Amino acid sequence: MTYVVTEACIMCKYTDCVEVCPVDCFYEGENMLVINPNECIDCGVCEPECPAEAILPDTEDGLEKWLEINAKYSEIWPNITAKKDPLPDADAHKDEEGKFEKYFSEKPGTGD
């Protein structure tokens, strides 16, 4: 099992999760974070820290797409280990539906 970041992170990018991760397995895209499934130790401390409830265990149904996205982009986006401010309109996008189709960006973030 591993944890994955899902669509709820897109356009929010709260980084509370990054701060508590003991193995620094988060990677930063332009408008979301992902978890490297090969580095995640399944401790679960990140899940309750996410204000958008975007982090879920990959054992939940329907997360295969998100496991693939997390695995792919954690290999090309920069590592992030320190908390940053969320995106400017994060609270407005927090509960929005269909964010992947509307906003997903393959561009990397800045990392640490």
C-alpha positions, 0 to 999 in steps of 0.5 A, spaced: 500 500 500 501 507 498 498 513 499 496 517 493 494 525 491 488 525 488 484 531 484 482 534 490 489 537 490 489 540 483 489 548 484 490 548 491 496 545 493 496 545 500 503 543 503 501 541 510 502 534 508 509 535 506 511 538 513 509 531 516 512 526 511 518 523 515 521 520 508 520 526 503 516 523 498 512 529 495 514 532 489 511 539 486 507 540 480 505 547 477 498 546 481 498 540 485 503 535 489 504 527 488 507 522 492 512 517 490 509 510 491 516 507 491 518 512 497 512 512 501 512 508 507 505 508 508 505 511 515 499 515 513 501 521 517 500 526 511 492 524 510 489 527 516 494 534 514 490 535 508 485 541 508 482 538 501 482 531 503 486 529 497 490 524 500 488 517 500 490 510 501 491 506 494 487 501 497 481 505 495 477 503 489 478 507 483 485 510 484 488 506 479 489 512 475 491 516 481 497 511 482 499 512 475 499 519 475 503 520 482 508 514 480 509 518 473 510 525 475 514 524 482 519 521 477 520 528 473 517 533 478 522 536 483 522 534 491 518 538 496 520 538 503 518 544 506 511 547 507 509 553 502 503 557 501 497 554 498 495 557 491 492 564 491 485 561 490 486 554 493 480 555 498 475 557 492 477 551 488 477 546 494 471 543 493 470 544 486 469 537 481 472 536 475 479 539 476 483 534 472 480 536 466 479 543 467 486 545 470 491 539 470 498 541 468 504 537 467 509 543 468 513 542 474 513 546 480 519 549 483 521 544 489 525 546 495 
